[in-house]
Amino acid sequence: QLQASGGGLVQAGDSLRLSCAASGRTFSSYVMGWYRRAPGKERELVAHITGGGSTNYADSVKGRFTISSDNAKNTLYLRMTSLKPEDTAAYYCSAQVGSSLSFGKGTLVTVSS
């Protein structure tokens, strides 16, 4: 199971850190990621990290968001800085192995201007 937490209501320019606890998974075997779905929009990839630690980010968050994982704790993080109103969305953590992609329950991030 994947359970995201850490969302909330913040002002533009603030920072937040999201966490995702993953039970029953060995992180090193998966590509772990964060997706988000803004109101009225489709879900989009925010960032992902491989078992080897390679990362990839959406252009819209590069330089502002940092994905990381603590494999010993089976926990995924997303550090978000310089938040913008357009970052408002439900954020979901994901786990992918091969073509199998699964999502946990999301956590809502609302950024006020």
Secondary structure, DSSP 4 states (H G I P E B T S, - for coil): -EEEE--EEEETT--EEEEEEESS--GGGSEEEEEEE-TTS--EEEEEE-TT--EEE-TTTTTTEEEEEETTTTEEEEEE-S--GGG-EEEEEEEEETTEEEE-B-EEEEEE-
